[in-house]
Amino acid sequence: ALRLAGGRSRCEGRVEMEQAGAWGTVCDDAWDLADADVVCRQLRCGRAVRVHGDAAFGRGSGPILRDEVGCEGHEEHLWDCPATPEHDCSHKEDAGVVCSEHQEWRLSGGRDGCAGRVEVFFRGTWSTVCDSTWYELEASVLCRTLGCGEPLRQLSFGHTLPGRMLYQCESQQPSLAHCQWTYNKSAPCHQSRAAGVVCNGTGP
């Protein structure tokens, strides 16, 4: 089995695999995009957009199961790739990945990280969010996800980034990625503005 741990979604994090009933990590020696692509595809998370070493998502525990991984990129499973089981690594070298289906958010242009235009990183690029279905509930999900409390007021901006995301939440969710979303469909975003919000908390 394979999973990503320590990230903000199931499609980002430290690479962990299970072998003989124990979960372990992968060393970052020779860890590159081809290796990460296999991980992302195996987890149905799209393709790799960023590769991380040096335990960027925190140090794992358990055995270090692979070193010098050498995928070509087309393999079905990470364990199909050539690698050396012997290693000279410690958990400070745990490998990580950000896949294209991972979503992360930021509020930009405000006084701190808790106010501004809503922007989402998805499929390797930052996009704005259409306000056509952006209401109090969607704003509340985002403010909470960012650790910024609750929304105080809504703002409206122009779309100046290439992509457009649309969210529709039916209930309070752990993040906007758990709501219904559509990406780069022109119809529902036609004549929309870019959503913005001021949350009542203060950010970094």
C-alpha positions as CSV (number, residue, x, y, z in Angstrom):
1,A,0.0,0.0,0.0
2,L,1.0,3.6,-0.6
3,R,0.0,6.9,1.0
4,L,1.1,10.5,1.5
5,A,1.3,11.8,5.0
6,G,1.8,15.2,6.7
7,G,0.4,17.2,3.9
8,R,-2.8,19.4,3.6
9,S,-4.6,16.9,1.5
10,R,-4.4,13.2,0.5
11,C,-2.5,14.3,-2.7
12,E,0.4,16.0,-0.9
13,G,2.9,14.8,1.7
14,R,5.7,12.5,2.7
15,V,5.7,9.3,0.7
16,E,5.0,6.3,2.9
17,M,4.6,2.7,1.7
18,E,3.7,-0.5,3.5
19,Q,5.8,-3.6,3.4
20,A,5.4,-6.7,5.5
21,G,2.7,-5.0,7.6
22,A,4.9,-2.0,8.5
23,W,4.6,1.5,7.1
24,G,7.9,3.1,6.2
25,T,9.4,6.0,4.2
26,V,11.5,6.6,1.0
27,C,14.9,8.2,1.0
28,D,15.3,11.4,-1.1
29,D,18.5,10.3,-2.8
30,A,17.9,10.5,-6.5
31,W,14.2,11.3,-5.8
32,D,12.9,13.2,-8.9
33,L,9.7,14.0,-10.9
34,A,9.6,10.7,-12.7
35,D,9.5,8.9,-9.3
36,A,6.9,11.3,-7.9
37,D,4.8,10.9,-11.1
38,V,4.4,7.2,-10.4
39,V,3.3,8.0,-6.8
40,C,0.7,10.6,-7.9
41,R,-0.7,8.4,-10.6
42,Q,-0.9,5.3,-8.3
43,L,-2.9,7.4,-5.8
44,R,-5.1,8.9,-8.5
45,C,-3.8,12.3,-7.7
46,G,-2.8,13.4,-11.2
47,R,0.8,14.1,-11.9
48,A,3.6,15.5,-9.8
49,V,4.0,19.3,-9.7
50,R,6.6,19.6,-7.0
51,V,9.2,17.2,-5.5
52,H,10.5,17.5,-2.0
53,G,13.3,16.0,0.0
54,D,14.8,16.8,3.4
55,A,11.6,15.7,5.2
56,A,9.7,18.8,4.0
57,F,6.5,17.3,5.4
58,G,8.0,16.2,8.7
59,R,10.1,13.2,9.6
60,G,8.4,9.8,9.3
61,S,9.0,6.8,11.5
62,G,9.5,3.1,10.9
63,P,11.8,1.6,8.4
64,I,13.3,3.4,5.4
65,L,12.1,1.0,2.7
66,R,13.6,2.4,-0.5
67,D,16.7,4.4,-1.5
68,E,18.0,5.6,-4.9
69,V,14.5,5.1,-6.5
70,G,14.9,5.1,-10.3
71,C,11.4,5.1,-11.9
72,E,11.1,5.9,-15.6
73,G,7.7,7.4,-14.9
74,H,5.4,4.9,-16.6
75,E,5.4,2.2,-13.9
76,E,2.1,1.3,-12.3
77,H,3.4,1.1,-8.7
78,L,6.2,2.7,-6.9
79,W,7.5,-0.8,-5.9
80,D,7.8,-1.7,-9.6
81,C,10.7,0.8,-9.9
82,P,14.3,-0.1,-9.5
83,A,15.6,0.9,-6.1
84,T,18.1,-0.3,-3.5
85,P,16.7,-1.7,-0.3
86,E,20.0,-1.0,1.6
87,H,20.3,2.7,2.5
88,D,22.5,5.1,4.3
89,C,19.7,7.5,5.1
90,S,17.9,8.8,8.1
91,H,14.3,10.2,8.4
92,K,15.6,13.7,7.9
93,E,15.9,12.7,4.2
94,D,12.3,11.5,3.8
95,A,11.0,12.1,0.3
96,G,7.8,14.0,-0.4
97,V,5.6,15.1,-3.3
98,V,2.8,17.6,-4.3
99,C,0.5,16.1,-6.9
100,S,-1.6,18.1,-9.4
101,E,-4.9,17.1,-7.7
102,H,-3.8,18.7,-4.4
103,Q,-5.6,21.9,-3.6
104,E,-4.3,24.6,-1.3
105,W,-5.6,28.1,-0.7
106,R,-4.4,31.6,0.1
107,L,-5.9,35.1,0.6
108,S,-3.8,37.6,-1.3
109,G,-3.6,41.4,-1.3
110,G,-5.0,41.8,2.2
111,R,-3.3,43.1,5.3
112,D,-2.4,39.6,6.4
113,G,-3.0,36.0,5.4
114,C,-6.6,36.2,6.6
115,A,-8.0,38.8,4.2
116,G,-7.9,39.3,0.4
117,R,-8.7,37.6,-2.9
118,V,-9.3,33.9,-2.7
119,E,-6.7,32.0,-4.7
120,V,-6.4,28.2,-5.1
121,F,-3.3,26.3,-6.2
122,F,-4.4,23.4,-8.3
123,R,-2.9,21.4,-11.2
124,G,0.4,23.3,-10.9
125,T,-1.0,26.9,-11.1
126,W,-2.7,29.5,-9.0
127,S,-6.3,30.4,-10.0
128,T,-9.1,32.7,-8.8
129,V,-12.5,31.6,-7.5
130,C,-15.8,32.6,-9.2
131,D,-18.2,34.4,-6.9
132,S,-21.3,32.9,-8.8
133,T,-21.8,30.4,-6.0
134,W,-19.6,31.9,-3.3
135,Y,-21.7,32.5,-0.2
136,E,-21.3,32.6,3.6
137,L,-20.9,28.8,3.8
138,E,-18.0,28.7,1.3
139,A,-16.3,31.6,3.0
140,S,-16.7,30.0,6.4
141,V,-15.1,26.7,5.2
142,L,-12.2,28.6,3.8
143,C,-11.6,30.9,6.8
144,R,-11.6,27.8,9.1
145,T,-9.3,25.9,6.8
146,L,-6.8,28.7,6.9
147,G,-7.0,28.9,10.7
148,C,-8.5,32.4,10.3
149,G,-11.8,32.0,12.3
150,E,-15.0,33.0,10.6
151,P,-15.8,35.4,7.7
152,L,-16.5,39.0,8.6
153,R,-17.4,40.2,5.1
154,Q,-17.2,39.3,1.4
155,L,-15.0,41.2,-1.1
156,S,-15.1,41.3,-4.9
157,F,-12.1,41.4,-7.2
158,G,-11.2,41.0,-10.9
159,H,-10.0,37.7,-12.3
160,T,-6.4,38.3,-13.3
161,L,-5.0,34.7,-13.1
162,P,-5.4,32.2,-16.0
163,G,-7.6,29.6,-14.2
164,R,-11.1,29.7,-12.6
165,M,-12.4,27.5,-9.8
166,L,-16.0,27.2,-8.7
167,Y,-17.0,25.8,-5.3
168,Q,-20.5,24.8,-4.0
169,C,-20.7,23.5,-0.4
170,E,-23.8,21.8,1.0
171,S,-22.6,21.8,4.6
172,Q,-19.6,22.7,6.7
173,Q,-16.6,20.7,5.4
174,P,-12.9,20.3,6.4
175,S,-11.9,22.2,3.3
176,L,-13.2,23.5,0.0
177,A,-11.8,20.4,-1.8
178,H,-14.5,18.3,0.1
179,C,-17.2,20.5,-1.5
180,Q,-18.4,20.2,-5.1
181,W,-16.0,21.9,-7.4
182,T,-15.6,22.5,-11.1
183,Y,-12.4,23.9,-12.7
184,N,-12.2,26.0,-15.9
185,K,-15.8,25.5,-17.0
186,S,-16.8,28.8,-18.6
187,A,-20.6,28.7,-18.2
188,P,-21.0,28.9,-14.5
189,C,-18.2,31.5,-14.2
190,H,-19.5,33.7,-17.0
191,Q,-19.7,37.4,-15.8
192,S,-18.5,36.3,-12.4
193,R,-16.1,38.3,-10.2
194,A,-13.3,36.8,-8.2
195,A,-14.3,36.0,-4.7
196,G,-12.6,37.6,-1.7
197,V,-13.1,37.5,2.0
198,V,-12.1,39.2,5.3
199,C,-12.0,36.6,8.1
200,N,-12.2,37.7,11.7
201,G,-8.9,36.0,12.7
202,T,-5.4,37.2,12.0
203,G,-2.9,35.3,9.9
204,P,0.8,35.0,9.7
